[in-house]
Amino acid sequence: MPIMSRIARGGAALSLAALLAACAVLGNDFASSGEPGLPPLADGPIPPAFTAFVESQWPAAEARGVSRATFNTAFRGVGPDEDVLVKATIQPEFSRAIWDYLDDMAAESRIATGRDMLSRYRSLLDRIEATYGVNREVVVAIWGMESTYGAILRDPTKARNVVRALATLGWRGGSRAAYGRQQLNAVLRILEHHDIDARHMIGSWAGAMGQTQFIPTTYLGYAVDFDGDGRRDIWTSVPDALASTANYLRKSGWQPGATWGYEVILPPGFDASLEGRTASLADWTARGLTRAAGGAFPRPGDQGTLLLPAGPGGPAFLTLRNFQAIKRYNNATAYALGVGHLADRLAGGGPFVTPWPRGYTPLDEAGRTELQARLRAIGFPLQKIDGKVGAETVAAIRAYEAQRGLAVTGNASLELLTLLRNG
């Protein structure tokens, strides 16, 4: 009897360790078999240490109501993905210059396709907007940024099997290992509910799933069955994917009828240390800030937080409560700014009015971490050395620049790091 027939006849009673050991004998032929176009489940024989890790996840899955049959089926033929571990060290929102990131997110092709989707799904978006109060351009912008309107799920260079990706992170993901295990447990609960099968659970290297890239725990909490077929299918159902996104934003604090924020023009001599300050739009107007697009703020009582993502020499923004709702989706300022700007472009708005200060060399994560460490070593009070440039790091950079008699920009640049290295 062929080995796979013996495995199948064993059913749920067969331990996963025995199942994966049998699959490892078959190697890549078994792991790569199945429906054309789906991401591979393994690249060769499955390491025993990986099999042991997967089996160690069974008690937690069982405690959450996952059956042994679901557990075994989920991991059948699954091996580690080394490329996932490489990608885990990089996040584009934190490793690219913000202007390059936003150029990509609001590329003309993405805008044109997004406008086509607004037209194609007009009636669906009418219903989503009426149900959740989130304006359609923001929902479509997230769809466009997360998966290029679903195209990434069909791209073999980017699509991953979610079970494989998360098992890899949980096994050997370093600082991401706990995240990988947590999300893997959530995946098994989704599979137990039969919203999708494990083979078709497609997403990113970090386990974000479907057309609008929900991480599994977010899916469990916020995904909806908007097309009424009994399944929350964010992979192949556009209604479910877009409505789930709108539901998540609304429950994250989205204010219907309000926008995410505004590009503004700073008056001459403006005190850039006010970045991060929150005040009413009327108060900011009294300080001399004006809308870059012209005209008055339509809701002057709204609270706006000043954002200078490239320092006072670049575009300036007043971000509103809805900006924070977008950051619940992805907690990166560049991401939320990208969603807001793409949504504005889809609605007919133009490019940023103030140009980006492209004349310096931005640092990667390792460079930013070194910059923070060197600033703290010479007395600047940085609490976190994490390679992410937040308000505290910007303040330290500005203070150092002022101390050295340099132009005060707040930019985490290679030029600044070179000065710090040379003392």
C-alpha positions, 0 to 999 in steps of 0.5 A: 500500500502506498505510504500516503494511502496508509497515512490517509487511512490512519485519519485523525488518530495518527499523530502529527509527528508520524504524519510529518515524518512520512511527508518528510520521506516523500520530500518536495514532491508531496509538499509541492503537489496540489493546485497550480499557483498555490504557494509551496508548503515545503522546499524539501525534507522537513527537519525533525526539529520543525516537526517537533515544534509543530507537535508542541503546539497541539496542547494549546490548540486543543485547549482552544477547541481545535480538533486533532483532525483539523490540526493534522490537516493544517500541517500536512506537508508543511515545512519551514520557509527560510525566506520568511526569516529573512523578511522578518528583519525588514519592514518597509514602513521603517526601512525606506525613506518616507517619500519613496514609500509614499511614491509607491503607495500613491503611484499613478497605476495604483490610483487608476486601478483604485478609481476603477474599483470604486466604479466597479464596486459602487453599489457594494461600497454604498452598502458598506459605507451605509453600514459602517460609516467609513468612507469608501476611498479609505477602504479601497485605499487599504485594499490597494496598499495591502494587496494591490487590489488582490493581485499580490495573492496571485503573485508567487514571489509574494504570496505565502501559505499562512500556516507555513509562514507562521509556523516558521516564525513560531519555530525560529522567528527570534523576537517574532516567535511569540507572535508567530505562535499566537497567530498560529493558534488563531489560524487553527481556530479559523480552520476549525470554523471552516471559513477556508481550508489550510491550503488556500489560506494565502497571505504574507510572510508575516501571516497577514491574510487575504485581500486586505491582509488581516492578521489571524487574531484581527480576523477572529475579532473583526472579519464579517460575512457580508455576502451572506454565504456563511463564511467570512472569506477575505480571500476570494469574496470582495464583499467580505474583505472590504466590509471586514476592513470597514468594520475593523476601522469603525470599531477602532474609533473611526468617526463617520463624516470626518477625514483622516487629516490635512496637509498644512502649510507652516508659517515662517519661523514656526516652532517645529518643537510643537510637533506631536502637540494636539489642539483644535483646528481653530487653535492651529489656524490661530497659530498661522497654519493653513490648509495646503489645498486652500480654504478653511477647515470644515470642522474647526473644532476637531482635534488635530495633532501636528505631524512633520514626518520629514522635519520642518523642511518637508510636508506638514500635516494635522492628523485627526482621530481617524488617523489613529484608527488607520494606525490600528490597522498598521501601527506605522506613521508612513502607512497611515499617511499612505492610506490617507493620501491614496484615499485623497487621490482616489477622491480626486485630490492632488499630490502633496503641495510641499515637496519632500526634502530628498537631499539626504541619505536615510538610514536602514533599521541597523543605522537608526539603531546605531544612531539612537545608541550613539545619541544616548551615549553622549547624554540624550535621554532616549528610552528605546533603542529600537531603530524606529524614529519616533518623536523622542528620537527626532527631538534628540536629533534636533537637539544634537543638530542645534548643539553642533550648529547644524541646520535643525532637521530632525532627519535620521540621516547617514550624514548625521550618523557619520558625524556621531561616529567621528565624534 
